[in-house]
Each structure stands twice: as structure tokens, then as C-alpha cells.
Amino acid sequence: MLTVLAGAVAAALLALVVGLLLPADRRRGVSLVAAFGLLVASTSATVPEVVRHAVVAGVVALAGAALASPRSWTVGRPRATTATLVFFAFSIVCVLVFRPGTTVLMAELAAVGVGVSALVATSSRRDVTIFVRGLVGLGFVQVVLGALELTVTHRPIPWGYKVLATGRSFVSDNKILPGGLVRVEGTLGHPIPYAVFLAVCLVVVLVARRAFPAWFAAVAVLVLSAGILLSGSRSVVAAVLLAVTYVLTTSEARTRAMKIVLAGLAVVAGSAALASEIVDAVGTLVSSGSYENRMGALRSVPGLLARPALEVAFGSGFGSEPELYARGFLPQDGFTVVDDQLVTTFATFGIVGVACFVVALVVAVVHASRAGRAVLVVMIVMLFSFDYLVWFSMSALLWAFSGLADPPRDDGAVRQATAIP
């Protein structure tokens, strides 16, 4: 408890210093960068619990202090933040009623999610520019750490690998790159959150190129793509391709056709050159345990619908997956991770929980800016590949970019070339 309090106090002091030194229209942006720096560095399952609690308390205190900072610009109605708040309010009520032992974790997830969403929703244009630049900078740091992990330390920096209940470290082979490489995970505790973070950074660079120097986009795409490939996550590669498709089809009308044609030609040429490798990769994927596990999660839905009516409506409780496996409602193939967020939400929070979550996503997509929607493409695709709402770094990305509203806010400043679309 003292460590958690110390983390909150330290963050509050940092926020005070930031508030005194920075102009008002930069405070939220700097606070968001600091918050995500802490979340990606120190909140995974590999981090000691006391450290994780302290970091979360610090992030919440930092977000609260930044939100309390006065602003001179106007903002629209925070519809996505309100929908996020409703989803978490429902979740907390369910936790208090059905699973009170998990109240602390749910409260932490809710505070972080609502906090970052509200920060983005009330940010100035300069704040948002600072945020996306800082986020991409953090992505570069993660790529460097991933490269060091692969070539020098042979273990994630600084926390090491997660140790499973069997005593075995969580290490898996990279199925994308040749050479028998292992998947890297940076400080995020798992290759998929690592890859998703880099994917979000890559998509942000593509959709908000004016926020960066002219030469930066090409370098960033190469560096961040390399990091994603080092993660070995095939589902993230698919999510990036879909997000890039969205970016191309929503680009400026005068260059849209040319970009789509060039991208199409590149895809055709690449597919022709790598046809045999692609066929082999698809065959390996379909026969892999990860694919079977995700299909098994979908096949478990009819069984979950056969639970008692109260559980179907409101779920079996947050964190009830082990009991559901034991009762035979989740796949019985020996792999006790669902890897599908919608199935997990249905299992733990029922049909009402899924409805609240889907409504929050729909509100976000409808009201998000182009940059927000591009990131949401990645996050929505990953719902079907990873049950990530309990991962602070990934869930914070979802809720933050849900709050990046469209149209752009009028903060009284002249529109800059670095404005985020």
C-alpha cells in the first residue's frame, strides 16, 4: 500500500511540475506520453505486482492532475469517453456482485481507461500532436529493446520472461522470420502486445504524416515493421494490412487512386514472388495450435449460451475462466487461454457486457477522427486474436484512440501543418 501511495504522490508531484513549466495546451499531451511510457514499461504480467500497482496509481494520478488543469479551448461532447465510462460502470457493478475479489484490478483498468480517454477527448491540437509524436518515439525505443533482446540479452529487458505455472518460461518460436528465431516482446510482457503497440505507432505515422518531418515516415515504417516481424505475430500483420487499406481508401482524393494502384501492384508483385512461401505460411497457420485455439473459442459460444440464464445475461464473473474450463464451457484442448476478447467478455460479463462493449466501440468508430479510426481497425481486429482488455498497455491504446474525436476541435489556434486528421 505504501508503495502504491508513493507512486501516486510521485506522479502528482510530476504533474505539478509539468503544470508549472508547460503551456496549458501542451500539458495533456505530455501527460499522455508519460502515462503510456509507464504503461508499456511496467504493467505487464512479468512485472512484480507491487511495482505494477504503484505504476497504475501513478498513471491515474497523472491523468487526474492533467484533467484538472485549466484549458482555454472548447471541446465537443466526449461521447466515446461517456460510452467507455458506461461499460466500466457495468463491469464494476458485476465485479462487486459476482466476483468482489477482482475489484482492485477492475478498478485500476477502469481508472486508466477512462482517464486516458478523457485526456485525449479534452486535448488541444498541440496536445494531440505531442501525444502521437511521443507515442511513436516510445515505439522506436521498443524496437531497440527488442533488437537487444534478440541479439544481446536473449531475454526481455528488464523483467525477463513470464514464468508459467509449470515452471517453464513463456518463450515461443517466430513463425514469420526464418532462422529459428524466438519472438521478442520488449517491456510489454508478451509478443502480441509488443506488436500491437508498434502497429499502432506505424498506423499513426501513416495517417498523420504531417505531424512528422517529411523524411520520417519512410524510416518509421521500416523500423516499426521490423519490430512487428520480430514479434512473430501473424494476427498483428493482418491487422496492419487492414488498417493500411483503410488509410489508403480514405486518403486525399487527388492522390487516392494512385496510392491504391501502387499498393495493389506492390501486393500483386509480392504475392507472385513469394507465392510458395505464402502457401506454406497459410498451411502452417491453419495447422497451428494458435489457430485451433481461436477456432475453439468460437466453437465454445453455444456451450456458454447453455449456462444458467443469470450467467448468460451477466456472465460468470471477471476472472472466472479457470472455473469455466473446469466446468467444460471453454475448449478442452489443454490450452487455458481464450485468445478472443469477445468470447472472454461473453464468458465473464454475459450478453449485457458484450452489448455494452460493442456499443462503446460503435460510438468510438462513429465519432473518431481518421487517425482514431485507423488505430481502431487494428484494435478491433485484435479482439478476435487476443483477450487484451486486462492488459493495461493494449486496453489503454483502445480507449485513448476511441477518445480521439472527429471533427477536430477548434482551440483558437491557427491550423498548423502538424494537425492530426
N, C-alpha and C positions, 0 to 999 in steps of 0.2 A: 504493500500500500504506500509506504514511504517513497519507494522508487517511482511509482506511478505519479504521486503528487509532485515529486521533484521534476519529472518530465513535463508536467503541465505548467509548473511555475517557470521552468526554463523557457518553455515556448512562449508563455505570456510575456516574459521579460524581453525575449527576442522580438516579439510583435510590437512591444512598446518602443524598442529602439528603432525598428523599421518604420513605425508610425511617425517617429520624430524626425527621421532623416530623409524619408522619401515623400515626394508629392502625393497627394491623395489619389490621383489617377494611376498610380503605379503600385500601390500597397497590396491590392488584391492579387495582382499578377505575381509579384514577388512571393507573397504568402503561398500561392498555389504551387509555384515551383519548389519552394521549401517543403511544403506538405508532401508533394509527390516524391521528392528526393528522399524523405524519411520513409514513406510507404514502400517504395521499391527496394530500399536498402535494408529495412529492419522489421518487416511484419510477416514474413513467410513462416511456414511451419518449422523451418530449420532454426529459427531464431529462439533463444531462450525466452520462456513465457514472460518473465518479469521485464525483459527488455521490450518485448512486443507491447505489453500493456503500457509501459512508460512512453513509448513512441506514439501509440494511438492517442493517449491522453495529451501528449504534446501537440499532435496534429489537430485535435479537436479544439484545444485552447488557442492555437494559432489561427484556425479558421474563425473561431468566435471573436477573437480580437480584431481580425481584419474586417469581419462583417459589421462590427460596431464602429468602425472608422467612418467618419462623415464623408459624404460624397456630394458633388455639385452637379452631376449628370443625372438625367432621367433614365429609367429602365422600364421595360414592358412588364406585363404581368408574368410572374415566374410560374407558368403553367406546369412545366416539366418538374420543377422543384416541388410544387404542390402535389403532383401525382406521385413523385418519389416519397414524399412525406406520408401520403396515404398508405402506400404499400408498406412502408416500415411501421407505421402505426398498427396496421392489421397484424403484421408479423410479431410485433412486441406483445400485443394482446394474446395472440395464440401461444407465444412462449410462456407468458405469465400463467396462462390457464393450463396448458398441457405439458410444458417442459421447463419449469422455472429454473432448473439447474443450468440452463444455457442463456439465462437473461443477460449476463455480462457481455458475452460475445455478440449477441444480437444488438444490444445497446451500443456497443462500440461500432459495429458495422453501420447501424443507422446514423449515428452521430457523424461518422466520416462521410457517408454517402450524401446525407442531406447537407452537411457542411460544405463539401466541395461543389455540389450542385448549386447551392445558394451563392457561393463565392463567384462562380462563373456567370451565373444569371445576373448578378449585380455589378459585374466588372465593366470598366470603361474599355474603349477600343485599345488604348495603350496597355491596359492590364492584360487583355487577351493576347496581344502581340508578345508581350513579355512572357506570358504563360507558355505559348506554343514554342517560342524560341528556347526557353528554359527546358521544356519537356524534351525537345529534340537533342539539346545538349546532354541531358541525362541519358538519352538513348545512345549517344556516342560513347559515353562512359561505360555503359553496359556492354557494348560491343568490345571495347578494350578489355574489360574484365573477363568477358567470355573467351577472347583470344588467349589471354594469360592463363585462364583455367585450362584450356585445351593444351597449350604448349609448355607451360612452366610449372604451375602448381598441381595440375591434374586433380584438382578438387575445387569446388566453388569458393570464391573469396567473398567474405571472410568466414562464413558459417559452416562450410563443408556440406556434405550430402545429408539428406534426411535419412535417418535410420529407421527401418520398418520394424514392426512388432516381432518379426522373425529374427531380428538382429542384423539383417542384410541391408547394406546401403542402397538407396534408390539410384541406380546407375543403369542407363539403357543405351542401346546402340543407335547410331544415327542411320536411318534408313534412306536418307536423301543423298548424302555425300558418300563417295566410295572411300575405301581405305580402312574400314573397320573403326571409324571414329566413334567416340561417345558423344552424347548430346550435352550441350552446355546449358547452364541455367543462370549465370551471373549471380546477383544477390537475391533473385526472386524466388528461389527455393524449388523451382520446377521448370523444365524446358518450355512448357506451354505458356505460363505467364510471362516468361522471358521473351518468347517470340511475339506474343500479343503486344507487349509494351513496345517492342521495336516496330511492329506492324503499324501501330497507331502513330508512332513518330514518322514513319515513312509516308503514310497517307496524309498526315498533316503537312509535310513538306510539299507533296504534290498538289494539294488543294489550296495551299496558302503560300505559293511560291513568292509572292510579293513581300512577304514578311521576312525574306532572307535575301542575301546578296545573289546576283544573277548566276554566279558560278556554283552556288552552294547546292542547288537541287541535284545535279548530276552526281556530285560527290556523296551527298547524303543517301541517295538511292543505292549507290554501290555499297557503301559502308553498312547501312541498315539491312540491305538484302543479304549481305554476307553473314551478318549476325543471325538473321532468321534461318538461313540454311544451316548454320552451325547448331541451331537448336534442334534440328531434325523434325520439326513439327509440320507434317503434311497438311493438317487441317488449317493451320495458320497461312500456309502458302495459298491454299484455296480461298481463304477469306480475303487475303490481299488482292488476289486476281479479281475477285468480285468487286472489291472497293475501288480498284483502279478502273474497272469497267464503268462504275458509277461516275468517277471523276471525269473520265473521257466523255461520256454521254451528256454530262452537264456542264462541259467547258464552254468557253465563249463561242458563240455561233460562227464567227468568221473563221475560226481555226478548228472547229469541232470535226468537220468532215475529214480534213487532212489528218488529224490526230488519230481518228478511228481507223482510217485506211492504213496508215503507217503501222499502227498497233496490230491490226489484222494481218498485214503482211508479215510482221515480225513473228506473230503466233504461228502462221502457216509455215514459214521457213523453219522456225524452231521445231515445230512438230514433225516436219518432214525429215529434218536432220537427226532428230532424236526419237524417231518412231519406235524402234525396238526397245530403247530404254524406257520410253513411256509405257509401252505394253507390259514390260516386265515390272515396272513400278506399280501399275494398276493391279496386276496379278498378285504382287506381294502384299499390297494394301488389303485387297479383298480377302486374302487368306490369313491376314494377321489377326492376332488376338485383340488388338485395339479396335479394329473394325467389328469383329464379332461381339465385343463387349458393348459397343454403342448400339448395334442392332438388337442385342439382348435387352438393353434398357428400354428400347421402344416396344419390344415384344412383351415387356412386363406390365404395360399400361392396362390391358384387360384384367389382369390379376389384381392390380391396385384398385380398379373400379369395383372389384368384388369384396372389398373391405366393408366393415360396418358403415352405415350411412354417415355417421358423425365424422369418421376418418376420411371418407370420400370427400366430404364437404370442406373440412378444415385440416386435414392431414393427420399424420401420426405423431407429429411433434418435430421441432427443429432438432436435428442430430439423431433422429430415430432410425437412420439407415441400418445400423447393425441389427436392430431388432427386426426390421423388415426383411433383411436377408435371412435371419434365423427363422422367421415365420413363412418363408418361401415366396414372398411377394416380389422380390427382386432376383435377378439372374443367379442361378445356382451353379455357375461355372468355376467357382473358386476365386474369382476376382471381385473383391468387395468395394469397388468404386463405380459409381453410376456413370459418370462421364457424359451426362446430358442434363443441363440445368433445368429445362422444363420438366423432365421426368422427376428430378430431385425435388423441385418445387411442388409438384403434384403429390409426391410421396409424403413430404413433410408439412405442407401447408394446404393441401387439398385443392379442389376445383376453385374455391374462392380465392385462394392465394395465387393460383395461376392467372385467374382473371385480373386481379389487382396488378400483378406483374406485367401482363400483356398490355393492359390499359396504360400503365406508366410508359412502356416502350412506344406504344402508338402515339401518345401525346408528345413524347420526345421527338419522334420521327417527323410528325406533322409540323412542329414548331421549331425544329432545329435549323441552324444555318447549313449551308452547303458543307462546310468543314465538319460540323457536328454530324450530319447525316453520313458523310463518308466514313467517319470513325464508327458510327453506329452500325454500318454494314459489317465491319469486322467483328464488333462485339455481338451482334445478333447471330452471325454465322457460328461463332464460337459457342453459343448456347447449346448447340447440338453436338458439341465435341468435348465439353469440359464443364463440370458443375462449379462455376467460378465465383459465385456470389459470396462465398465465405473467404475468398482471397482478397485481402484489403486492396492490393495494388490493382487488380483487374476490376473489381466492383467499383472502385473509385474512378477509374477511367470511364466506365459505363455511365455513372451518374454525373460526372463532370461534363462530358460532352453531350449528355442529354440536356444539360442546362445552357448550352451554347445556342442561344435563340436566334431566330430569324424573324423580322428583318434586323439589320444592325442597329444598335442603339445610337441615338443622337446625343452625344455628350458635350455638344457645343464646340467641339474641336473641328478644325478643317480636316476633311478626309485625307489621310496620308496614303502613300504608295504601299505602306506596310499593313493596311487594313486587312482584316481577315474576312473572307467572303462567307 
